[in-house]
Every structure is written in C-alpha cells, then in structure tokens.
C-alpha cells in the first residue's frame, strides 16, 4: 500500500474538479491528446486494457469503443463513483471500474491484460514505491504485452515553473528539492519527479524492454498557449508534434510517458 495514500485521497476528493482537468483549458488538453495518440498505437478491437490510476475515466470512455475490454482502477472512491456513472449513462458494457491501490492489485489476476496503463500513480510515489507499481504492472500483463507509464520529468516541471513564475524560480532550495530529491517543492509528499533515463533504468531492472519514452505536454507558459490565436496554436501544435516524435526532447516535457514490452 502506498505510504501517502491519505494525501492522495485528499488530493482527488473533488472528482468534479479532476474530471474537468484535462479539458479545462487549451494547454491542459495536450497531455490527454498525446497520451491517447501514443496509446492508440497499441490498442485495437481485440485488446484487453487496464488503466491503473484511471481517475474519473476520461481515457476509459475514449477507448471504450476501441478495445475489447477496459478496466479502470483508482485509489479514489469519489473518482470511481464518477467513472461508474459515466459507464452506466453511456451503456459502456465492456468497461468496468473499481477501487484499488496501484502498489498492490490483489484482485487482478496474473498475465490477463494486453495493455497495462498507469497514467498517474508514478508521479505520486517515491522511487521505491514506483518499483511496486512496475512489479504489479508486469505481473498482470501478458507475455509480449505493453505497459504504458506516465511520470513527471524533473526538468520539465522545473522549467515550467521558471516560465510561469519567474519571481519564484529558479531557486537554490528548489534545486535541492526537485533536482536532487525528486520531490515537488510545494507538495513534497504528493508529487514526485524523475527523469527519462531513470525511468528507463527502472523499467529494465524489472526485465522490461523499453519501446518508447516521449513527452506529452511540452514546456511552455500555459497562459501564453491559452492566449494564442488560431494560426499561432496551429503552428505550436506542429512544433509539439515534432517534439513528441523526438526522444531528445522528452525531458523538456512536464508529463512524460514510457512504453515497455513484457
């Protein structure tokens, strides 16, 4: 069980706020857009999918008609309640949602899923507990299956802060928190950061093959992105597409996603 479970529960107690997060602004749509684009490469009508840390089910609803079965698991009872409402109202018969802990998925059988996604737990857990998630994802994934894990880049998160709050960052104390300890300087017990090469090393230590490691919401001032006119935003998306396909740019994304094969 995650040691900061109570803090995570508190963070996501407002399921309505969490449900609106991915579409609350133009800049906030990018994480979902590129994560879904990446996952689509591995999901089809014959694919069984589990998402650990599914929140209120925005990926589950999106992939419902694109896969054979979809199981969402989340620590927050409120988020699962919201997700189940969507399942019922949308008559999503191949989608289920239940409460569970990413570090200990006792109710999930071994080697069942073709695609295992953990799109939240990794950036709420320190390195040793991320190992537990890696182990559980590997256990429930079939041989040859795909594991997709989201995490927060130290550099991407820090540079984003520097761009949006230049009066506060950079700062030597923050260097120690973010760069050396890998924790958020404001909520150090809730948000944990790492780097692409560290995630690749951790994946390989679990016997997984790394297929891809990409950024999904590249660093830029959110206010600037949201204020762009249509032509500017179209040009920005072309640049974002280029960075999404360029591994050398991965660390400059706030949220990043690694794809592994069991």
C-alpha positions as CSV (number, residue, x, y, z in Angstrom):
1,X,0.0,0.0,0.0
2,X,1.3,3.5,-0.8
3,X,2.6,5.3,2.3
4,X,0.9,8.6,1.2
5,X,-2.5,7.1,0.5
6,X,-4.4,9.6,2.7
7,X,-2.8,12.6,1.0
8,X,-3.6,11.2,-2.5
9,X,-7.2,10.6,-1.4
10,X,-7.4,14.2,-0.2
11,X,-5.9,15.5,-3.4
12,X,-8.6,13.8,-5.6
13,X,-11.5,14.0,-3.2
14,X,-13.2,16.5,-5.6
15,X,-13.9,14.2,-8.5
16,X,-15.7,17.0,-10.4
17,X,-12.6,19.1,-10.4
18,X,-10.5,16.2,-11.5
19,X,-13.0,15.3,-14.3
20,X,-12.6,18.8,-15.8
21,X,-8.8,19.0,-15.5
22,X,-8.0,17.5,-18.9
23,X,-10.3,19.9,-20.8
24,X,-10.2,23.0,-18.5
25,X,-8.0,25.0,-20.9
26,X,-6.4,24.6,-24.3
27,X,-3.0,23.8,-22.7
28,X,-4.5,21.2,-20.4
29,X,-5.8,19.2,-23.4
30,X,-2.3,18.4,-24.6
31,X,-1.5,15.7,-22.1
32,X,-4.6,13.8,-23.0
33,X,-4.2,14.4,-26.7
34,X,-0.7,13.0,-27.0
35,X,-1.1,10.2,-24.4
36,X,-4.2,8.9,-26.2
37,X,-2.3,9.3,-29.5
38,X,0.5,7.1,-28.2
39,X,-1.7,4.5,-26.6
40,X,-3.8,4.2,-29.8
41,X,-0.7,2.6,-31.4
42,X,-1.2,-0.5,-29.1
43,X,-4.9,-0.7,-28.7
44,X,-7.4,-2.3,-31.1
45,X,-10.7,-4.1,-31.0
46,X,-9.1,-7.3,-29.7
47,X,-7.2,-5.7,-26.9
48,X,-7.9,-6.1,-23.2
49,X,-6.8,-2.9,-21.3
50,X,-6.4,-2.0,-17.7
51,X,-5.7,1.6,-16.5
52,X,-4.3,2.0,-13.0
53,X,-5.0,5.5,-11.7
54,X,-7.9,5.9,-14.0
55,X,-9.3,9.0,-12.3
56,X,-12.9,9.7,-13.5
57,X,-12.4,7.7,-16.6
58,X,-11.7,10.1,-19.4
59,X,-9.3,7.6,-21.1
60,X,-11.7,4.8,-20.3
61,X,-14.6,6.5,-22.1
62,X,-12.4,7.4,-25.0
63,X,-11.1,3.9,-25.5
64,X,-14.4,2.1,-24.8
65,X,-15.3,1.6,-28.5
66,X,-11.7,0.9,-29.5
67,X,-10.9,-2.1,-27.3
68,X,-12.3,-5.5,-26.3
69,X,-12.5,-4.7,-22.5
70,X,-11.4,-1.9,-20.3
71,X,-10.9,-2.0,-16.5
72,X,-10.2,1.2,-14.6
73,X,-8.7,1.1,-11.1
74,X,-8.2,4.1,-8.9
75,X,-7.4,4.8,-5.2
76,X,-10.2,7.5,-5.0
77,X,-13.7,6.2,-4.3
78,X,-15.1,9.5,-5.5
79,X,-13.4,9.3,-8.8
80,X,-14.6,5.7,-9.3
81,X,-18.1,6.7,-8.4
82,X,-18.0,9.4,-11.1
83,X,-16.5,6.8,-13.6
84,X,-19.2,4.3,-12.9
85,X,-21.8,6.9,-13.5
86,X,-20.3,7.5,-16.9
87,X,-20.3,3.8,-17.6
88,X,-23.9,3.4,-16.7
89,X,-25.1,6.5,-18.6
90,X,-23.1,5.7,-21.7
91,X,-24.0,2.0,-21.6
92,X,-20.4,1.1,-21.8
93,X,-20.8,-2.7,-21.4
94,X,-17.2,-3.6,-21.9
95,X,-15.9,-1.1,-19.3
96,X,-15.7,-1.6,-15.5
97,X,-14.2,0.5,-12.7
98,X,-13.2,-0.4,-9.2
99,X,-11.3,1.0,-6.2
100,X,-7.7,-0.3,-5.8
101,X,-4.1,0.5,-4.9
102,X,-1.5,0.6,-7.7
103,X,1.1,-0.9,-5.4
104,X,-1.0,-3.9,-4.6
105,X,-3.6,-5.2,-7.1
106,X,-4.7,-8.3,-5.2
107,X,-7.9,-8.7,-7.1
108,X,-6.3,-8.6,-10.6
109,X,-5.2,-12.0,-12.0
110,X,-1.7,-12.6,-13.4
111,X,-1.0,-12.2,-17.2
112,X,-4.5,-11.1,-18.1
113,X,-4.2,-7.8,-19.9
114,X,-2.7,-7.0,-23.4
115,X,-2.1,-3.4,-22.4
116,X,-1.5,-2.1,-18.9
117,X,-1.5,1.6,-18.3
118,X,-0.6,3.5,-15.2
119,X,-1.1,7.2,-16.1
120,X,-1.0,8.7,-12.6
121,X,0.5,6.6,-9.8
122,X,4.1,7.0,-10.8
123,X,4.1,10.8,-10.1
124,X,2.5,10.3,-6.7
125,X,5.1,7.8,-5.4
126,X,8.7,7.8,-4.4
127,X,11.2,5.6,-6.3
128,X,10.9,2.5,-4.1
129,X,7.1,2.5,-4.3
130,X,7.3,3.1,-8.1
131,X,9.1,-0.3,-8.1
132,X,6.0,-1.9,-6.6
133,X,3.9,-0.4,-9.5
134,X,6.4,-1.7,-12.0
135,X,6.2,-5.2,-10.5
136,X,2.4,-5.2,-10.4
137,X,2.1,-3.9,-14.0
138,X,4.4,-6.6,-15.1
139,X,2.6,-9.3,-13.2
140,X,-0.9,-8.6,-14.7
141,X,0.4,-8.0,-18.2
142,X,0.5,-11.0,-20.6
143,X,3.8,-12.0,-22.1
144,X,4.6,-9.8,-25.1
145,X,2.1,-7.2,-23.8
146,X,2.5,-3.5,-23.5
147,X,3.0,-1.4,-20.3
148,X,2.4,2.4,-20.6
149,X,3.5,4.5,-17.6
150,X,3.2,8.3,-17.1
151,X,5.6,10.2,-14.9
152,X,6.7,13.8,-14.3
153,X,10.1,15.0,-15.5
154,X,12.3,16.9,-13.0
155,X,13.5,19.3,-15.7
156,X,10.1,19.7,-17.4
157,X,8.3,20.5,-14.2
158,X,11.1,22.9,-13.0
159,X,11.4,24.8,-16.3
160,X,7.6,25.1,-16.5
161,X,7.7,26.7,-13.0
162,X,10.5,29.1,-14.2
163,X,8.4,30.2,-17.2
164,X,5.2,30.7,-15.3
165,X,6.5,32.1,-12.0
166,X,9.8,33.9,-12.8
167,X,9.5,35.7,-9.5
168,X,9.9,32.4,-7.6
169,X,12.1,30.2,-9.8
170,X,14.9,29.3,-10.3
171,X,15.9,28.9,-6.6
172,X,18.8,27.1,-4.9
173,X,16.4,25.4,-2.3
174,X,14.2,24.2,-5.2
175,X,17.2,22.8,-6.9
176,X,17.7,20.6,-3.9
177,X,14.1,19.5,-3.7
178,X,13.4,18.9,-7.4
179,X,16.8,18.0,-8.9
180,X,18.4,16.2,-6.1
181,X,15.5,14.7,-4.1
182,X,13.0,14.4,-6.9
183,X,10.1,15.9,-4.9
184,X,7.8,18.9,-5.5
185,X,8.9,22.0,-3.6
186,X,5.2,22.9,-2.7
187,X,3.7,19.4,-2.1
188,X,6.7,17.2,-1.4
189,X,4.6,14.3,-0.1
190,X,2.2,14.2,-3.0
191,X,4.2,14.8,-6.2
192,X,7.4,13.0,-7.1
193,X,9.6,13.6,-10.1
194,X,12.1,11.6,-12.1
195,X,14.0,11.7,-15.4
196,X,13.5,9.7,-18.7
197,X,16.8,7.8,-18.2
198,X,15.9,7.0,-14.6
199,X,12.6,5.5,-15.7
200,X,14.2,3.5,-18.5
201,X,16.7,2.1,-16.0
202,X,14.0,1.2,-13.5
203,X,11.9,-0.5,-16.3
204,X,14.9,-2.5,-17.4
205,X,15.6,-3.6,-13.8
206,X,12.2,-5.3,-13.9
207,X,13.1,-7.1,-17.1
208,X,11.0,-4.9,-19.4
209,X,12.1,-3.8,-22.9
210,X,11.7,0.0,-23.5
211,X,10.0,0.7,-26.8
212,X,9.4,4.5,-26.4
213,X,9.8,7.4,-24.0
214,X,8.1,10.6,-25.1
215,X,6.9,13.9,-23.8
216,X,3.1,14.7,-24.0
217,X,2.8,18.3,-22.8
218,X,5.9,20.2,-23.7
219,X,7.0,23.1,-21.5
220,X,5.7,26.4,-22.4
221,X,3.9,29.1,-20.4
222,X,0.2,27.9,-20.1
223,X,-1.1,31.5,-20.2
224,X,0.7,32.1,-23.5
225,X,-0.6,28.9,-25.1
226,X,-4.1,29.7,-24.0
227,X,-3.9,33.2,-25.4
228,X,-2.6,32.2,-28.8
229,X,-4.7,32.9,-31.9
230,X,-5.7,30.0,-34.1
231,X,-2.8,30.4,-36.5
232,X,-0.3,30.5,-33.7
233,X,-1.8,27.5,-31.9
234,X,-1.7,25.5,-35.2
235,X,2.0,26.3,-35.5
236,X,2.6,25.4,-31.8
237,X,0.9,22.0,-32.4
238,X,3.2,21.3,-35.3
239,X,6.1,22.0,-33.1
240,X,4.6,19.9,-30.3
241,X,4.1,17.1,-32.9
242,X,7.8,17.3,-33.8
243,X,8.9,17.2,-30.1
244,X,6.5,14.3,-29.4
245,X,8.3,12.2,-32.1
246,X,11.8,13.3,-30.9
247,X,13.3,11.4,-28.0
248,X,15.9,14.1,-27.4
249,X,13.1,16.4,-26.3
250,X,11.4,14.1,-23.8
251,X,12.9,15.6,-20.7
252,X,11.6,19.0,-21.5
253,X,8.0,17.8,-21.1
254,X,6.2,18.2,-17.8
255,X,4.3,14.9,-18.2
256,X,6.1,12.1,-19.9
257,X,5.2,8.6,-20.9
258,X,7.3,5.5,-21.2
259,X,6.2,2.4,-23.2
260,X,7.6,-1.0,-22.3
261,X,7.1,-4.6,-23.5
262,X,6.9,-7.5,-21.2
